[in-house]
């Protein structure tokens, strides 16, 4: 099971979950969940959000692409210095 977390100071955090194994078998609901997570990922990246992929036993990794096999992906707005 994967989860996409979109951090937002304005609107609160959003989460979208998907089941990569079920999507791989063609389960319509799981395929739709993957498509929605991918759409949100692309939308937030286009707005400049930073994406970090998390998997158990590994260091966090910045990513430019949606990874359906990731355990968790966190998107957050870039930090702007003043």
C-alpha positions as CSV (number, residue, x, y, z in Angstrom):
1,X,0.0,0.0,0.0
2,X,1.4,3.4,-1.0
3,X,0.5,6.8,0.3
4,X,0.9,10.3,-1.2
5,X,0.9,13.1,1.4
6,X,0.6,16.7,0.2
7,X,1.6,19.2,2.9
8,X,-0.1,22.6,2.8
9,X,0.0,25.4,5.4
10,X,-3.0,27.0,3.8
11,X,-5.5,24.1,3.3
12,X,-4.2,21.4,5.6
13,X,-2.6,18.2,4.6
14,X,-4.1,15.8,2.0
15,X,-3.5,12.0,1.7
16,X,-4.2,9.7,-1.2
17,X,-3.6,5.9,-0.9
18,X,-3.2,3.2,-3.6
19,X,-2.5,-0.5,-3.8
20,X,0.1,-1.2,-6.4
21,X,-0.4,-4.9,-6.3
22,X,-4.1,-4.6,-6.9
23,X,-3.5,-2.1,-9.7
24,X,-1.1,-4.5,-11.3
25,X,-3.8,-7.1,-11.5
26,X,-6.1,-4.6,-13.2
27,X,-8.5,-3.9,-10.3
28,X,-10.4,-0.9,-11.6
29,X,-10.6,0.9,-8.2
30,X,-6.9,0.4,-7.6
31,X,-6.0,1.6,-11.1
32,X,-8.1,4.7,-10.5
33,X,-6.4,5.4,-7.2
34,X,-2.9,5.1,-8.8
35,X,-4.0,7.5,-11.6
36,X,-5.3,10.0,-9.0
37,X,-2.1,9.9,-7.0
38,X,-0.1,10.3,-10.2
39,X,-2.3,13.3,-11.3
40,X,-1.9,15.0,-7.9
41,X,1.9,14.3,-8.0
42,X,2.2,15.9,-11.4
43,X,0.0,18.8,-10.5
44,X,1.9,19.7,-7.3
45,X,5.3,19.2,-9.0
46,X,4.2,21.7,-11.8
47,X,3.5,24.2,-9.0
48,X,7.0,23.8,-7.7
49,X,6.5,21.3,-4.8
50,X,9.4,19.2,-3.7
51,X,8.8,15.4,-3.6
52,X,10.5,13.0,-1.2
53,X,10.1,9.2,-1.5
54,X,10.2,7.1,1.7
55,X,10.7,3.4,1.9
56,X,11.4,1.3,5.1
57,X,15.0,0.6,5.7
58,X,16.2,3.2,3.2
59,X,17.2,6.9,3.4
60,X,14.6,9.4,2.1
61,X,15.2,10.2,-1.5
62,X,14.2,13.2,-3.5
63,X,12.3,12.2,-6.6
64,X,11.1,13.9,-9.8
65,X,8.7,11.1,-10.9
66,X,5.8,9.4,-9.3
67,X,6.8,5.9,-8.1
68,X,3.9,3.5,-7.8
69,X,6.1,1.1,-5.7
70,X,7.0,3.8,-3.1
71,X,5.7,3.2,0.4
72,X,5.2,6.9,0.9
73,X,5.7,10.1,-1.1
74,X,5.6,13.5,0.6
75,X,5.1,16.7,-1.4
76,X,5.8,20.0,0.1
77,X,6.2,23.6,-1.1
78,X,9.8,24.8,-1.6
79,X,11.3,26.7,1.3
80,X,11.8,30.3,0.4
81,X,14.4,32.3,2.2
82,X,14.2,36.0,2.9
